[in-house]
């Protein structure tokens, strides 16, 4: 499998794309004004302790206090005066106490960061765990012989009161290289302890590397064919760190200087568009639908255009197998965390169900974030969980719609028309003006006007004034605006942009809804029905205005 790391940098953001066999599988974004805080160490102050929640809030200098759960409080087992881990949170911490914590989950939405007192400091090959006294080996190293070798080597290197975890990239690495990595981590930890003693809380003690340097440290290994960067400064930084930690990989770090934007060249922009779409098409013609809620994400699998070649069971199986692979990629790319429910197409054969579950389980193995397939529920749904560390991709790149507030729905024109009529009655009932001009979405305007203007005439009779309605494309479908108030003559001149006998150039926007032989044009939302222009949609034509009504004008092509 060909793997590439592709980096795009500008003054707004650094974007890192991970490609496998030419497909985008991971995306990381870091903005200058939105620094990542996961991995950072802080000297914090306990703001308040909540025994009922078995948690505490820690002031670490961010906008919102961080959340510390009782199980994440650091316990010094060698200290005879330290409370036991089974104790209540109020026995472990007191308000005003200063402690060292590390961020394990980014703040997002209304929630502050989540922190832990159990510190881990990553190097290239090892992770230092201060205060612990154990050795761990990455589960991704599958060879038992290699796991035992690494454990023996690290046992020989491990200092007292410092735990170590062997990272996946350490597979096949000599003990001397790991010892060099360990010495660097020990020096770093000693500097952090010195800062803790010297600085006043809240204060940052250690900040993790920038995005591109983290990728070089944590991800860049022999199996990658290239590490492409389109910014000279970032390129030099990555070359420097790779030269220190993995000099044999330095030739794979390349400066991209072609005219074509790097993300366009490798198809990343198109894949990002798909990753923000609710619907994702499969090669076979089936498709997936992603619906994200506060509590969980639901993925629905559909056969779509795929009708198969043999029988229904095989058609369903092929669609589900393809869907399982694409779901694993999309979940990883979109960085979806929490509970994930997948509604595969119903399968009657147990063998087929097992094949689909196995395909999904194998497809998530490349995901660096802990992901588990929990199996089928009684309703035939597949449950998955994926650790949520930060905001997902859509939250980085999108915001909730300011009109629908994220619901994804708006009121129908019929409901809006009823609401606007009611509000107009309240607003205009006690006014002295004889006429008003009201602008609204053209679909709502057509309902309020009604067939032959009947609805509008009824509204005018109720309010005892002339009401001029103007449809407008730029008005949100749920909104309206009163443009002007005044005498009937003043408002009529303002509301009617054309006069009978006038010759003007107009663009035909669409055919007439009830008579497609005629075309519809608009001037500032005012409708002009152009006779025999239904076949001229998109064209500009010269017309003569024949007559003008309060809600529309009639014209003919010159």
N, C-alpha and C positions, 0 to 999 in steps of 0.2 A: 504494500500500500504506500503510495507516494504521499508524503506529508510536507506541508509548507506552512510557514508563519509569514503573514503579510501584514505590514504595518503602514498605516496612513496617519500622518501628523499634520496639524495646522494649528493656528493660534486659538482655535475653539475647542479642540479635543484631540486626544490620541486614541486611535482605534486599531485594535489588533484582531486579525482574523486568522483562525486555524482552519486549514483546508486538508481534507483527507480524500485522496483520489479525485481531486478537483472540486469536491463539494465542501461548502461552508458548514462546519460542525460546531464551532464555538466563536463567540464574539465578545470581546472585552472593550469597554469604553471608559476613558478617564478624562475628565474635564478639569482645566486649571482651577476653576472656582468650586469644584465639587470633589475635593480630594477623598480618596478611599481611606477609611479608618480601620478596616479589619486588619488585625495583626499588630496595630500600634499598641504600645505600652504607655500607661498613664499613672501618675501619682494622683489618686483621687481622694475625695472626702466623702464619708458616708453622710448623705443628706438626711435620710430617714430609713428606719427599719420597720418592716411590716410583718409581724409574727403570723398574722392570719393568712398571709400569702407565702410565708416562708421565703421572703425575698427582701432585698434592700435596694434603694436607689442611690447611685453614686454620682457625685458631681465631678466630671472629668474635664470640664471646660468647654463642652459642646453646647449647642442650643438647648438640648433636652438632657435631663439626667439619665445616666445609663442604668440598666436593670441587671441586678446580680442575684441569681437564684441560690438557695442554700447549698445545693450540691456542687456549685462552682466556687464556693469559698475555699481558699487555700488553708489547709490544716498542717501545721508543723508538728508531725508526730514525735519528733525528737525533743520537743519542748514539753516538759512535765506540766507546765502551767497552761498549755493550750487546751481549749475545750475539745471534747470528742466530736467526731463528725456526725454522730447521732443527735447532737444537741440542737436546740432550737436556734433559729437565726439571730434572736436577740441575745443569746449567750455567746455567739460567735463575733457579732459586730455591735458597735455602739455608735450612735449619731455623733458626728464630729471627728471620728477616728480616721486616720490617714492610712490608705492601703494602696498596694500596687495591683493594677488590673490590666487585662488585655482584652481588646475588642474582638469578639468572635462573630458578631452579626451586625451588619450596617444598620444605622437608623433609617427608617423609611415610614412615610405616612405620618401618623400621629405618634408612632412609637420611637423611643430613643434606642440607642445602641444596646446590644446585650454584651456583657463582659464576664470574664472569669478571673479568678485569682490563681488559677493553675496555668502558669506561664509556659509557652513553647516558643522557641526562637529558631526559625529555619535557616539552615545553611544549604550548600549545594547537595551534599550527600547525607548529612545527619540533621536531626532536629534535637536541639538541646531542651531538656525539661528540668529546670531548676527545682530543687527540693524533692525530686522523685529519686527512686533508687532501683530503676528497672531498665531493661533493654527491650525494645520492640523492633520488629522487622516488618517492612511493608508487605501486606498480603498480596500485592500485585507481583511480587517475586515468587514464581510458582515452583522453581526447582528447590526441592528440600535440601539437596547437597549444598547449594549456594546459600540458602538461608542459614544453615548450620555454620558454614564458613564465616559468613558475615557476623553472626552472633559471637563466635569465638574471638574474631579480631576486635570487635567493639568491646567485649568484656575485658580484654587486655588494656584497652585505651581508657575505659570509663573511670572518671574521678569519683570520689565519694560525694554523696548528696547531690549528684547530678545525673538525671536519667537521660537516656539517648534513644532515639528512634531512627532506624536505618531507612532512608528513602529509596524509592524504586530505582532511581538513577544510579544508586551505588552498586547495582548488580555488575559483577565482574571487575570492580574497582579495587586497586591495591590498598593495603592497610596504611601505607605511607601517605597516600592522598587523603584518606579519611582522617588521619591524625592531623594533617595540616588544616582541614576543615574544622576539626574539633578545637584546635588551638585558637582559630579565629573566633569561634563562637564563645569560648571561655573569656577571651579578652573583651568581647562585646558585652557579655553579661556583667563583667566587673565594672565596665564603664556605666552600665545602666544602674547598678547598685550605688555607685558614687553619685550619680545624678539624683537618685531617690533621696539621698541624705542631704544634698545641697539645695534642691529646688523646693519652692513653696507650692503646695497643692492649691488648686488643680494645675497640673503641668504635664506636658508630654515628655516621656523619657526616651522613647525610641519610635521612629517612624519607618515603616517598611519601605522598600525600594519603589521607584516609579514603575509604572505598568510595564514598559518594555524591558526594564532590567529584571523585574520579577519573572517575566516570561522566560528570559534568558537563563535565570537561575533555576526555576522550578520545572520548566517544560522542555527546553531545547536540549535534545539528545541526538545520538547517532542516527536514529531512524528518520530524522527530518532531512530532506534534500536541500532545503534553503530557508534562510531567514532574511526576508526582503523588507527594506525600510526606505521610505521615500523622503526622509528628512536627514540632512547631513549631520546635524548635531546629535540626534538620537542614534544614528548609525555609529558614530564615533563612540558614544557611551556604551552601546551594546558590544562593539568590538573590544573595548577595554575590559568589560566584565567577563566576556567569553574568553579572552586571552588569559585571564587570571584563573577562572574555574575550569575551563575545558579548552585549552589552547588548540587541540587537534580539530576542533569544530570551527575555528576562526574563518577558514576559507569559505564556509557555507553562509556566512553573514555578508550580505550584498547590498550595495546602495543602488536603489532603483531611480533612474534618472530619465526614463522615457517620457515623451510628451503626453501619451495617453495616461489618464489618472490610474493609479495602481489598483484601486478597487474596481474600476471599470475593466481593466485588463484581465483580472481574475474572476470576474462575474460576481463580486461580492455585493455590489449595490442591488442587483436584481434579487439575489437570495435574501437580502435584508428586507426588501419589499414583501417577499413571500412570508417571511417570518413575522411580519406585522399584520398579515391577513388572517381573517377568521377561518377562511377556507383554503385548504392546501390540496392540490390535485396530485394524484398518483399517476405513474407512467401508464398503468393499465387502463386508466379512465375512471377509476374509483376516486374518492376524495375523503379528506378528513375535515372535521369541523371542531375548532377549539373554542370553548367557552370558559372564561376565567371568572371566578367569583372570589369573594373575600375568603371563603373557607377552603375551596378546592378548585381544581381544574378538571373539566370534563372534555373528553375527546370522543367524538362520534365517528364511526367508520361507515362509509356508504359505498355501494358498488358503482353508483353514478352511471357513466356511459359504458362500463365494461359488462358485456353479456356472456363472455366465456365461449369455449369451443366444444366442451364435452357435456358436462351435466352441472346442475345447480351446486352440488356439494363442492366440486372442483373449482367452480367460479368463485364461490365464497372463500374457500381456502386460499386461493391465489391472492385474492384481494386482501384478506386478513394478514397473510404473510408479508406482503408488500407494505401494508399499513404498519405492521409491528416495527419494521426496520425504519420507516419514515418517522414514526412517533418517537422512537428513541433519539433520532437526529434532531427533530424539532424541539423536543423537551430540553435537550442539551443546548441547542442553539438559542432558544428563547429564554433559557435559564429559569425554567419554571420550577418553583419549590413547593414543598408541602404535599398535600394529598392529591393524587392524580387518579381519576377514574376513566377507564377506557371501555367504551361500549362497542366491542367488535360485532360484526354481523353474526347472528346466531349460527352455531355449528352443531349438527346432530351427532357427529361421530367423535368419540372420545379421543381417538388418535389425532384428529385434526386439531382439537382444542389443545392437546399437549404440544403439538408441533408449533402452534402459534405462540404459546407461552414460552417455549424454548427459544424461539426466534427473538422474542422480545427480550428475554433474559440475556441472550448472547449479544444482542445489539447494544445493550446499555453498559457492557463491560468496559468500553473505551471512555465512559464518562468519568471525569476526575472527581465530580461531586457524588457523594454517597447516594446511591439509588437502589431501591429494592422493589422487586416484583413479588407481591404477597399472594398472588394466585387469584382464582375465580371466586366470586361471591355466589350466594345462592341464586341470585338473579342473573348470573351469567356475565357479570361485569368483572373486569380485571382491575385490581387495586394495585397502585404503585405509591411509593413515598420517595421524595427526593429532598435532601437537606436544603433548607432555605438559608442562604448566607447573606444575600443582598437582594436588591430590587431586580426583577426580571427585565429582559431586554425591552419589552414594550413600555415599561415605566421610565426607562432611560430615554427612549426616543419619542414617546407620545405623552399627551396629557389628556385628562378627562375633557370631553366636549363641554364648552362653556354654556351651550344651549340645553343639552339634555342631561348635564351633570353626570355623565358617564353611564347613563342607563341604556344608551344606544337606541332610544326610541323618542319620537316626538308625537304630539297630538295630531289627530287626523284633521284635514281642513274643515270638515263638518263640525267637529267639536270646537275648533278654534273660532269658527264663524259665530257660533252660539255665544261663546264667551265674549267676543269682541262686541257683538250687538248689545249684550247686557251691560258691558262697561261703558259703551257710548251713551246708552240711555242714562246712566248715572252721571256721567261727566257733563252731558249737554243739556240736561233737563232744566237747569236753572240759569243757563247762559242767555245773553241778550243777542248774540250774533244770529243773523238770519240764514247764514250758510257756512258750511265747513268743508274742507278738503282733507280726506283721510287716505293715507297710503297703507297698503298691506300686501301680503303675498298674493300673486295673481290668482292662485287656486282658491284662496279664501275669498278674494274679491268677487269672483264669479258666483260663489254661493250666496254671498250677501246681496249682490245685485239681483240674482234670480232670473228665471226665464222671462224675457221681455221687460226686465226691470221691476217685476212684481214685488219681490221681497224688499227692495230698496224703497219703493213707493209706500209700502206699509210702514216701514221704519220712519220715513219722513212724516207721515201722517201722525204717528205717535208722538214725535218730537216737535212737530209744527215748525220745521225748517228744512231747507234744501241741503242734501248731503251728496257731495261729489266723491266718488270712490275711484282711486287710482291703483291699479295693480303694479307691483314692482318686484323684480327678481332679487334685489339686494336686501329685501326685508325678510327676516326670519319668519318661517311659516307660523310660529306661535305669537308673533309680535305685530304691532301696528303703530302708526304715528299720525297725529293730527298735524297736518302741514300748515294749515292756515285757517283763520276765522275771519268773517267779515260780511259784507253785503252780498246778495246773490250775484250782482254784476261783477264785483271784484273777484269772487271765488271762481265764477264761471270763466273769466278771462285767464285766470291762473291754471284752472283745471283742464281747459280745452286748448291743447297746444297747436291746433290747426283750425283753418276756416274753410268754408265751402268755396270752391273755385280755385283754391290754392294748388300749385303744381310743385311737388317736392320729390326728392330721391329717398327711397326707403329700402331697407333690407327685409326680405320675406323670411320670417323666423320659423314658421311651421304651417302646416295645412290647417284649415278651419276644422274644428272638432266634429261638427255635424255635416259640413259640406266641404269635402276634401278638394273640390275644384277651386275653392277660394283659398287665399293665403292670408296669414296673420302677420302684421308688422306692429311695432310698438315705438312710441316716442315718450320717453320718461314714464313708461308703464302704461300709457294711454293706448288702447287697442284700436288698430285700424284694419278693417276687413277689406282686403283688396280682391275684387272680383276676378275670376279666371287666372289666379296667380298661384294655384296650388302646386303646379309643377315647377315653380321658380324658387323653391326653398333654398336659402343660402345665397341667393343672387340679389344684387341691388337693381331696383327698377324705378323708372320715373312714373309717378302716378298723379292723378288729379283727384282732389277731395270733392266728392259729390254732395254729401250732407254730413252734418255733425250732430251727434246726440250727446247726452250727458255722460254716457258710459262707453261709447265707441263712435268711430267715424266710418263712413263707407267711401271707398275709392275705386277708381278703375285705372288700368294700365294705359299710359299714353302711347 
